[in-house]
């Protein structure tokens, strides 16, 4: 359920939630088998797939930042269950 509240700056009636998601920044684990693969061909396939993607799709694959404004009741629900497990039954 989505609730719509008028949020008025300066009234102290809302929360600003900033979310930043970054793809795993650690270097990949490379095995001996990885080194034996045809990396040139794999890189070419990757480039071809990327050429079919929009700049937005490419960027969101590694980084996404958003700001959400939540009223008090919505913030309390979100802070207790940020991924919505209670609603999904997971």
N, C-alpha and C positions, 0 to 999 in steps of 0.2 A: 504494500500500500504506500502511495506517495502522498504526503501531506504538503500543502502549500501554505506557508506563512509569510506575511510581509515582514521582512527584516529591515530594521531601521538603524543605520549606522549611528553610533553614539548612545543608543538606548540600552546597550549591554544585553540585548536579547538574542544574540546568536554567537556561534563559534565559527572561526575560520580554520578549516582543516586543510593542510597542505600535504599532498601525497606525492612521493617521488619513487619511481620504480626504475631500477637499473639492472640490466642483464648481468649475470654472473661475471665479475671482473677478473676472476682468477684464471691463470693460464690453463689451457687444456692438458689433460693427462695424455701423454704420447707414448704409445707402445712400439715395440719393434715391428709389429705387424703394420702399424700406421705408416712407418717409414718405408715399408715395402710397397705401399699402394701407389697408384699413378696419381700423384698429387696435382700434377699439371692438368690432367683431364678433370679431376674433381673441382679444381679452382675454376676452370672454364665453365663447367656446369653451374657452379654457384653464381658466377657472373651472369650467365644467361638467365637464371631464375631471378636474380636481382634486377635485371634490366626490364623484366615484366612487372615489377612492383613499383608502386608510387613512392615518391619521397617520404610521404607520411608513413606508409607501411614499413619502409626501411628504418625510419627513425624510431617508430614505436616498437620495433623488434629489439631495440637495445636501451631505449630511454623513454620515459613518459613522466610528465609532471602535470599535476592538476590541483586546482584549488576548489574546495567545496564549502559552501556556507550552509550551516545547519542551525536550526532553531534549537532551543534548550532540550525539549523532549526528544527530538531526532538525534541530537548529539549524544544524549544519555543512552539511547538504544544502540547507536553505532559504536560507542566506546566500549560497551559491554559485549558486543558481537560484531566486530568490524567486517568479518567476511560473510555474515548472514547465515551461519550454520543453523541457527535456531529456526529460521524460516524455511531452509531447504531440507531440514530433517537429517543432515549429515552429522 
